[in-house]
Amino acid sequence: MLGAVDNAIQSNAGDLQMDYADDDDRNPWHRVYLDQEGGILGGILSEQLVKEMDSTLYDVFDPRLEAAITDSANIDGTDEPGYAGVRNGLGIQDTYNHIEASGYYAAENAPIHWITYAEVKFIEAEAALRAGDRSRAYDAYLEGIRAHMDNVGVSADRRDDYLDADEVAVGEDNLTLDLVFKEKNVALFLNPESWVDHRRHDYNYPDFQPPANQNPLFDSSGVSYIRRVLYPLSELERNRQNAPDVSLDGRLWWDDA
């Protein structure tokens, strides 16, 4: 893995992305924002992610939050703007933020990033940490944060303040997989690849909860989190002999690696 990283993307300039140009070819997350403005449910941020970034779970405010969502929610019944997510499964609440429509992620012509230098650095950090190379892991962890903040447009001063915070600058001896996965989760905001990491890390994120109002049959089975998606009904009906017998909590290849 580390050898592959050495031959992978070497800077933000190498990011693989899909560009959008005009009204007929809008960023799809901008369309989500427009639906939200029109009263159609969508673009509401997860409470868990907001708490990771707004200093609730970690004693440092992550300035990338401002690039991700609006600060228009009135928190605790006050007139002061702030940030509020919603627990998955609860739907619309009285207080919540939605996706920021003019920033890095959802501006009309903002690109969709598929594979980024920041993601590669977090892959390197995890691989090096598992291999026992703490120095390389720590350097890659910090570089991943730095690269993503530069991409998002965080100022150098605010970026460096975050990197110097005690919750972030833990030193190579104190670096954990939890911190690597936390920062990678932020860097992969809106990227479906983050679900792979959630499952690989056994959903081991602070204050992470199963969706509210999920099927009671699912709760009664003793399964807290979905590990995989079932094959579609059409496949089971028409091609049963070639459809593996899997369950929502079935383990995948990385669980045995």
Buried (B, 14 or more C-beta within 10 A) or exposed (E): EBEEBEEBBEEBEEBEEEEBEEEEEBBEBBBBBBBBEEEEEBBBBBBBBBBBBBBBBBEBBBBBBBBBBBBBBEBEEEEEEBBBBBBBEEEEEEBBBBBBBEBBBBBBEBBBBEBBBBBBBBBBBBBBBEEEBBEBBBBBBBBBBBBBBBBBEBEEEBBEBBBEBEBBEBEBEEBEBEBBBBBBBBBBBBBEEBEEBBBBBEBEBEEBBBEEEBEEEBEEEEBEBBBEEEBEEEEEEEEEEEBEEBEEBEEEEEEEE
